[in-house]
């Protein structure tokens, strides 16, 4: 099994929806584009990634949203070294069609009270739904590692919540641990690095806004 040395998760650059959430009322979430600032963030992320990858091969998976496609294109990676494909299971948490601003604010307040993992948007998904499809993607990803010529690097161009849920699934975090962490900023990365113990470790933690309970601490190896 050719396990990659690193798995890099990248959040897309700033989108129109990050800048002005009223745009969701008339533009589908998947069609939102990068802002000029978001384009600069993607280009800056590309400079860092090119240094990280050097001249090594990369297997890239990109969410089907326009802003993630644009982010990937602006990274400036060498096409001769990158095998890229669209991966719908890495998409953003679905809200369900166009959004009514007042209703979104109401549901966001309800989600904060109920919990981001379990709360299900009225016409969309819960965090748990995203976790399940990320888990299905992980099964496919692990099968790809069985190929002896698998690239030493994996790149996932995706969304903030999806990044946290991917790490939750990979690192076996509890729901409480997930709920205690914040999304990375636009254009930020987190890397899962294969260590000498043959396990993957985050290169740096997600920002934590409170300390979670750890009911199974001391029980798991």
C-alpha positions as CSV (number, residue, x, y, z in Angstrom):
1,X,0.0,0.0,0.0
2,X,1.5,3.4,-1.1
3,X,0.2,5.6,1.7
4,X,0.8,9.3,0.9
5,X,3.2,11.3,3.0
6,X,0.8,14.1,3.4
7,X,-2.9,14.9,2.9
8,X,-3.5,18.6,2.5
9,X,-6.9,20.1,3.0
10,X,-7.5,23.6,1.6
11,X,-10.4,25.8,2.1
12,X,-11.5,27.9,-0.9
13,X,-10.7,31.6,-1.1
14,X,-13.2,34.2,0.0
15,X,-16.4,33.8,-2.0
16,X,-19.2,36.2,-2.8
17,X,-21.2,34.6,0.0
18,X,-18.5,35.1,2.5
19,X,-18.4,38.8,1.6
20,X,-22.2,39.4,1.4
21,X,-24.6,36.7,2.5
22,X,-27.5,38.4,0.8
23,X,-26.3,36.9,-2.5
24,X,-27.7,33.5,-1.4
25,X,-31.2,34.9,-2.0
26,X,-30.7,35.0,-5.8
27,X,-27.6,32.9,-6.6
28,X,-27.2,29.2,-6.0
29,X,-24.6,28.3,-3.4
30,X,-22.7,26.1,-5.8
31,X,-22.5,29.0,-8.4
32,X,-20.9,31.6,-6.1
33,X,-17.6,32.9,-7.3
34,X,-14.4,34.1,-5.7
35,X,-14.1,37.8,-4.8
36,X,-10.9,39.6,-5.8
37,X,-9.6,39.0,-2.3
38,X,-10.5,35.3,-2.6
39,X,-8.5,35.1,-5.8
40,X,-5.5,36.6,-4.1
41,X,-5.9,34.1,-1.2
42,X,-6.0,31.2,-3.7
43,X,-2.8,32.5,-5.5
44,X,-1.0,32.9,-2.1
45,X,-2.1,29.3,-1.1
46,X,-0.8,28.1,-4.4
47,X,2.7,29.6,-3.7
48,X,2.8,27.8,-0.4
49,X,1.6,24.5,-1.8
50,X,4.1,24.6,-4.7
51,X,6.9,24.9,-2.1
52,X,5.3,22.1,0.0
53,X,5.0,19.7,-2.9
54,X,8.2,20.6,-4.6
55,X,8.5,18.5,-7.7
56,X,6.5,15.6,-6.3
57,X,3.3,14.2,-7.8
58,X,-0.1,15.1,-6.3
59,X,-3.5,13.4,-6.4
60,X,-6.1,16.3,-6.1
61,X,-9.8,16.1,-5.4
62,X,-11.9,19.2,-5.9
63,X,-15.4,20.0,-4.6
64,X,-17.8,20.6,-7.5
65,X,-18.6,24.2,-6.4
66,X,-17.5,27.1,-8.6
67,X,-15.4,28.7,-5.9
68,X,-13.5,25.5,-5.3
69,X,-12.9,25.0,-9.0
70,X,-11.6,28.6,-9.3
71,X,-9.4,28.2,-6.2
72,X,-7.8,25.1,-7.7
73,X,-7.2,26.7,-11.0
74,X,-5.5,29.7,-9.3
75,X,-3.1,27.5,-7.4
76,X,-0.7,27.4,-10.3
77,X,0.2,23.7,-9.8
78,X,2.1,21.9,-12.6
79,X,-0.5,19.9,-14.6
80,X,2.2,17.3,-15.5
81,X,2.5,16.5,-11.8
82,X,-1.1,16.7,-10.7
83,X,-3.9,14.1,-11.2
84,X,-7.1,16.1,-10.6
85,X,-10.7,15.1,-10.4
86,X,-14.0,16.5,-9.2
87,X,-15.3,14.9,-6.0
88,X,-19.0,15.7,-5.2
89,X,-18.7,14.2,-1.7
90,X,-16.4,17.0,-0.7
91,X,-19.1,19.7,-1.3
92,X,-20.3,22.2,1.2
93,X,-23.1,21.4,3.7
94,X,-26.3,21.8,1.6
95,X,-28.8,24.4,2.8
96,X,-31.4,23.5,0.2
97,X,-32.0,25.8,-2.8
98,X,-32.1,29.6,-2.5
99,X,-32.1,31.1,1.0
100,X,-34.3,33.6,2.7
101,X,-32.1,35.8,4.8
102,X,-34.4,36.1,7.8
103,X,-35.0,32.4,7.8
104,X,-31.3,31.6,7.5
105,X,-30.6,33.8,10.5
106,X,-33.3,32.0,12.5
107,X,-31.9,28.6,11.6
108,X,-28.3,29.6,12.4
109,X,-29.4,30.7,15.9
110,X,-31.3,27.4,16.2
111,X,-28.2,25.5,15.1
112,X,-26.0,27.3,17.6
113,X,-28.3,26.2,20.3
114,X,-28.9,22.7,19.0
115,X,-25.4,21.8,17.9
116,X,-23.7,22.1,14.5
117,X,-23.3,18.3,14.1
118,X,-26.9,17.3,14.7
119,X,-28.9,20.3,13.5
120,X,-30.5,19.7,10.1
121,X,-31.4,22.7,7.9
122,X,-35.1,22.6,7.0
123,X,-34.4,21.7,3.3
124,X,-30.8,20.7,3.6
125,X,-28.3,18.7,5.5
126,X,-27.0,18.3,9.0
127,X,-23.3,18.1,9.9
128,X,-23.9,14.4,10.5
129,X,-25.0,14.0,6.9
130,X,-21.8,15.6,5.7
131,X,-19.8,13.3,8.0
132,X,-21.4,10.3,6.4
133,X,-20.6,11.3,2.8
134,X,-17.1,12.3,3.9
135,X,-16.8,8.8,5.4
136,X,-17.9,7.2,2.1
137,X,-15.2,9.3,0.3
138,X,-12.6,8.1,2.7
139,X,-13.3,4.5,1.8
140,X,-12.7,5.4,-1.8
141,X,-9.5,7.3,-0.9
142,X,-8.1,4.3,1.1
143,X,-8.7,2.0,-1.8
144,X,-6.7,4.4,-4.0
145,X,-3.8,4.0,-1.7
146,X,-3.6,0.3,-2.7
147,X,-2.1,1.3,-6.0
148,X,1.7,1.0,-5.8
149,X,2.3,4.2,-7.9
150,X,0.0,6.4,-5.8
151,X,1.4,10.0,-5.5
152,X,3.1,10.9,-2.2
153,X,0.7,13.9,-1.8
154,X,-3.1,14.2,-1.7
155,X,-4.8,17.6,-2.0
156,X,-8.5,18.2,-1.1
157,X,-9.9,21.6,-2.2
158,X,-13.0,21.9,-0.2
159,X,-14.9,23.9,2.4
160,X,-14.4,24.9,6.1
161,X,-17.0,22.6,7.7
162,X,-16.1,19.7,5.4
163,X,-12.5,20.1,6.4
164,X,-13.4,19.8,10.1
165,X,-15.6,16.8,9.5
166,X,-13.0,15.1,7.4
167,X,-10.5,15.4,10.2
168,X,-13.1,14.3,12.7
169,X,-13.7,11.1,10.7
170,X,-10.0,10.5,10.1
171,X,-8.8,11.2,13.6
172,X,-11.8,9.7,15.4
173,X,-12.8,12.9,17.2
174,X,-16.0,12.9,19.3
175,X,-18.9,15.1,18.4
176,X,-17.9,17.3,21.4
177,X,-14.4,17.7,20.0
178,X,-15.8,18.7,16.6
179,X,-18.2,21.2,18.2
180,X,-15.3,22.9,20.1
181,X,-13.4,23.8,16.9
182,X,-13.8,26.7,14.4
183,X,-13.5,26.6,10.7
184,X,-10.2,27.6,9.1
185,X,-10.0,30.9,7.3
186,X,-10.4,31.2,3.6
187,X,-7.3,30.0,1.7
188,X,-6.0,28.3,4.8
189,X,-4.7,24.7,4.9
190,X,-4.4,21.9,7.4
191,X,-2.1,18.9,6.7
192,X,-2.3,15.3,7.8
193,X,1.3,14.2,8.0
194,X,2.4,10.6,8.1
195,X,4.6,10.2,11.1
196,X,7.3,7.7,12.1
197,X,4.6,5.9,14.1
198,X,2.8,5.2,10.8
199,X,-0.1,7.4,11.9
200,X,-1.3,10.7,10.5
201,X,-1.0,13.9,12.6
202,X,-2.3,17.4,12.0
203,X,0.5,19.9,11.2
204,X,-1.4,22.5,13.4
205,X,-4.6,22.4,15.3
206,X,-7.9,24.1,14.4
207,X,-8.7,27.1,16.5
208,X,-10.6,26.1,19.6
209,X,-13.3,28.3,21.1
210,X,-14.0,26.2,24.2
211,X,-12.7,23.0,25.9
212,X,-14.9,20.0,25.2
213,X,-15.7,17.2,27.6
214,X,-13.8,14.0,26.8
215,X,-16.0,11.1,28.1
216,X,-13.7,8.4,26.7
217,X,-10.4,9.8,27.7
218,X,-8.2,7.0,29.0
219,X,-10.4,4.3,27.4
220,X,-9.0,4.3,23.9
221,X,-5.6,3.4,22.7
